[in-house]
Amino acid sequence: MSILNLLFPRRCVSCGKIGHYFCLNCSKNISLVKWRFCPACHRPSFNGATHARCLSPYSLDGLFIGAHYSGPVKKAIHLIKYRFVSDLVNELTSLLFSSPPAFLRNLDFLVPVPLHFQKERERGFNQSLLISLALSEMINLPVKNNLLKRVKATKPQFGLKVGERKSNIRRAFRCLNPEFIKNKKIGLVDDVATTLSTLKECGRELKIAQAESVWAIVLAHGN
């Protein structure tokens, strides 16, 4: 055990028990997503794939979610984003994606949803990149952090209506090095999805750069 862990031991995000961020009892309160749905119409679909009738040239090809945004998961993500507990990411990612589906391994690489440079400087890290790095070790996929850039500082999506979220995030991203995107199967990684507006906008930019497919992969879904 490191000196840092002795001085600042890990505590369960729910009950405060020393040892891990998720103790055995509180881990049982995590609501994993069991029923997958199409990211376009939100109706049930196999593995979360976008229905053929819902596909458009620039749409996401599917959505894979780890858990519902509630209980210990919601507390953990809040600690990561607003209390800057970045080392919580690995434990949370491995817990929610302990049995990743085989089809994720068919992707070419993972791309984290980028933060605007001002927000990343303020926070000190991009949580989506940390999630991507943790997931990459689990499914043996590279992470490409230089293909998508956030070019517009937007208002926080929380509290905005669906239409406002879409307009807020519109043209907030730009693809870099499109030659590395063309004909690639991409996993687009983020922490939380609510209306999917951010993921859809990122997916649109990647599809414009001629990505073969874009699957969104998020830790949690909900308000």
PARO-597385 format. One line per field, with one value per residue (C-alpha): residue number from 1; residue in one letter; x, y, z. Coordinates in steps of 0.2 Angstrom, whole numbers, plus 5000, padded with zeros to 4 digits. Example, Ala and Ser with C-alpha at 12.3 -4.5 7.8 and 13.67 -1.06 7.14 Angstrom:
// PARO-597385
i <- (1, 2)
aa <- (a, s)
px <- (5062, 5068)
py <- (4978, 4995)
pz <- (5039, 5036)
END
This chain:
// PARO-597385
i <- (1, 2, 3, 4, 5, 6, 7, 8, 9, 10, 11, 12, 13, 14, 15, 16, 17, 18, 19, 20, 21, 22, 23, 24, 25, 26, 27, 28, 29, 30, 31, 32, 33, 34, 35, 36, 37, 38, 39, 40, 41, 42, 43, 44, 45, 46, 47, 48, 49, 50, 51, 52, 53, 54, 55, 56, 57, 58, 59, 60, 61, 62, 63, 64, 65, 66, 67, 68, 69, 70, 71, 72, 73, 74, 75, 76, 77, 78, 79, 80, 81, 82, 83, 84, 85, 86, 87, 88, 89, 90, 91, 92, 93, 94, 95, 96, 97, 98, 99, 100, 101, 102, 103, 104, 105, 106, 107, 108, 109, 110, 111, 112, 113, 114, 115, 116, 117, 118, 119, 120, 121, 122, 123, 124, 125, 126, 127, 128, 129, 130, 131, 132, 133, 134, 135, 136, 137, 138, 139, 140, 141, 142, 143, 144, 145, 146, 147, 148, 149, 150, 151, 152, 153, 154, 155, 156, 157, 158, 159, 160, 161, 162, 163, 164, 165, 166, 167, 168, 169, 170, 171, 172, 173, 174, 175, 176, 177, 178, 179, 180, 181, 182, 183, 184, 185, 186, 187, 188, 189, 190, 191, 192, 193, 194, 195, 196, 197, 198, 199, 200, 201, 202, 203, 204, 205, 206, 207, 208, 209, 210, 211, 212, 213, 214, 215, 216, 217, 218, 219, 220, 221, 222, 223)
aa <- (m, s, i, l, n, l, l, f, p, r, r, c, v, s, c, g, k, i, g, h, y, f, c, l, n, c, s, k, n, i, s, l, v, k, w, r, f, c, p, a, c, h, r, p, s, f, n, g, a, t, h, a, r, c, l, s, p, y, s, l, d, g, l, f, i, g, a, h, y, s, g, p, v, k, k, a, i, h, l, i, k, y, r, f, v, s, d, l, v, n, e, l, t, s, l, l, f, s, s, p, p, a, f, l, r, n, l, d, f, l, v, p, v, p, l, h, f, q, k, e, r, e, r, g, f, n, q, s, l, l, i, s, l, a, l, s, e, m, i, n, l, p, v, k, n, n, l, l, k, r, v, k, a, t, k, p, q, f, g, l, k, v, g, e, r, k, s, n, i, r, r, a, f, r, c, l, n, p, e, f, i, k, n, k, k, i, g, l, v, d, d, v, a, t, t, l, s, t, l, k, e, c, g, r, e, l, k, i, a, q, a, e, s, v, w, a, i, v, l, a, h, g, n)
px <- (5000, 5007, 5009, 4996, 4983, 4988, 4986, 4970, 4962, 4949, 4931, 4915, 4906, 4890, 4893, 4911, 4918, 4937, 4945, 4937, 4926, 4913, 4911, 4903, 4886, 4885, 4890, 4874, 4864, 4872, 4858, 4867, 4858, 4851, 4839, 4847, 4839, 4841, 4849, 4838, 4821, 4824, 4815, 4823, 4836, 4849, 4865, 4859, 4862, 4853, 4838, 4840, 4824, 4832, 4849, 4854, 4871, 4877, 4868, 4876, 4877, 4873, 4874, 4882, 4878, 4885, 4873, 4858, 4863, 4858, 4864, 4883, 4886, 4879, 4888, 4904, 4903, 4899, 4915, 4925, 4918, 4916, 4927, 4941, 4943, 4951, 4958, 4940, 4938, 4947, 4937, 4921, 4925, 4930, 4915, 4902, 4911, 4917, 4909, 4911, 4902, 4912, 4907, 4916, 4932, 4929, 4931, 4947, 4950, 4941, 4939, 4934, 4922, 4933, 4931, 4934, 4952, 4946, 4936, 4949, 4962, 4950, 4947, 4964, 4959, 4946, 4936, 4931, 4949, 4952, 4937, 4944, 4961, 4953, 4942, 4956, 4965, 4950, 4946, 4964, 4960, 4970, 4964, 4965, 4964, 4969, 4955, 4941, 4942, 4929, 4930, 4916, 4914, 4896, 4884, 4882, 4869, 4861, 4845, 4842, 4827, 4830, 4829, 4841, 4853, 4854, 4856, 4869, 4880, 4878, 4895, 4904, 4916, 4928, 4937, 4956, 4967, 4952, 4963, 4964, 4945, 4940, 4933, 4936, 4925, 4925, 4920, 4915, 4917, 4908, 4904, 4885, 4872, 4855, 4847, 4862, 4864, 4883, 4886, 4875, 4884, 4901, 4895, 4889, 4907, 4915, 4903, 4906, 4925, 4919, 4920, 4913, 4903, 4902, 4896, 4893, 4900, 4895, 4896, 4879, 4862, 4849, 4846)
py <- (5000, 5017, 5031, 5041, 5027, 5026, 5045, 5046, 5029, 5025, 5025, 5018, 5032, 5027, 5021, 5028, 5011, 5011, 4999, 5002, 5015, 5002, 4991, 4974, 4978, 4995, 4987, 4977, 4993, 4997, 4996, 4989, 4991, 4974, 4980, 4988, 5001, 5010, 5027, 5035, 5029, 5022, 5006, 4989, 4983, 4969, 4974, 4993, 4993, 5007, 4999, 4998, 5009, 5022, 5023, 5039, 5043, 5053, 5043, 5033, 5014, 5009, 5013, 5003, 5008, 5001, 5007, 5018, 5035, 5032, 5027, 5024, 5027, 5044, 5048, 5042, 5051, 5067, 5065, 5062, 5078, 5090, 5084, 5079, 5061, 5055, 5039, 5033, 5030, 5014, 5005, 5012, 5007, 4989, 4987, 4993, 4985, 4969, 4958, 4969, 4961, 4953, 4965, 4979, 4971, 4972, 4991, 4999, 5011, 5022, 5040, 5050, 5064, 5080, 5094, 5112, 5116, 5129, 5116, 5103, 5115, 5119, 5101, 5095, 5080, 5074, 5060, 5053, 5050, 5042, 5030, 5026, 5022, 5011, 5002, 5000, 4989, 4978, 4975, 4978, 4993, 5008, 5026, 5040, 5057, 5067, 5065, 5075, 5092, 5103, 5120, 5129, 5132, 5127, 5130, 5115, 5103, 5100, 5108, 5112, 5106, 5093, 5106, 5118, 5104, 5101, 5119, 5122, 5108, 5110, 5112, 5112, 5098, 5096, 5081, 5082, 5070, 5064, 5052, 5041, 5041, 5035, 5018, 5015, 5007, 5019, 5017, 5035, 5036, 5047, 5047, 5050, 5051, 5059, 5065, 5059, 5076, 5077, 5059, 5062, 5078, 5069, 5054, 5066, 5074, 5057, 5051, 5066, 5062, 5045, 5033, 5016, 5015, 5024, 5016, 5026, 5019, 5027, 5023, 5028, 5034, 5045, 5062)
pz <- (5000, 4995, 5008, 4998, 5002, 5020, 5022, 5011, 5011, 4998, 5005, 4997, 4988, 4996, 5014, 5018, 5022, 5020, 5007, 4990, 4981, 4980, 4995, 4992, 4999, 4990, 4974, 4974, 4973, 4956, 4943, 4927, 4911, 4905, 4891, 4876, 4865, 4849, 4851, 4838, 4843, 4861, 4857, 4862, 4850, 4850, 4859, 4857, 4838, 4829, 4819, 4801, 4798, 4810, 4802, 4792, 4784, 4799, 4814, 4828, 4823, 4841, 4860, 4874, 4892, 4908, 4921, 4925, 4932, 4949, 4967, 4969, 4950, 4951, 4966, 4959, 4942, 4952, 4962, 4947, 4938, 4952, 4966, 4953, 4961, 4944, 4951, 4954, 4935, 4934, 4947, 4941, 4923, 4927, 4938, 4925, 4910, 4919, 4904, 4889, 4874, 4860, 4847, 4855, 4852, 4833, 4834, 4827, 4841, 4855, 4854, 4869, 4869, 4870, 4883, 4878, 4882, 4895, 4904, 4904, 4911, 4925, 4929, 4926, 4915, 4903, 4912, 4895, 4890, 4907, 4904, 4887, 4893, 4907, 4894, 4882, 4894, 4896, 4878, 4870, 4859, 4856, 4861, 4848, 4857, 4842, 4830, 4838, 4845, 4854, 4846, 4855, 4873, 4877, 4891, 4903, 4895, 4912, 4914, 4896, 4886, 4872, 4858, 4868, 4870, 4852, 4847, 4861, 4855, 4837, 4828, 4844, 4838, 4823, 4816, 4815, 4804, 4794, 4785, 4801, 4802, 4785, 4784, 4803, 4816, 4831, 4849, 4855, 4874, 4887, 4905, 4905, 4892, 4894, 4878, 4868, 4859, 4863, 4857, 4841, 4837, 4839, 4829, 4815, 4813, 4813, 4800, 4789, 4790, 4783, 4798, 4793, 4810, 4826, 4842, 4858, 4874, 4890, 4909, 4913, 4906, 4914, 4922)
END
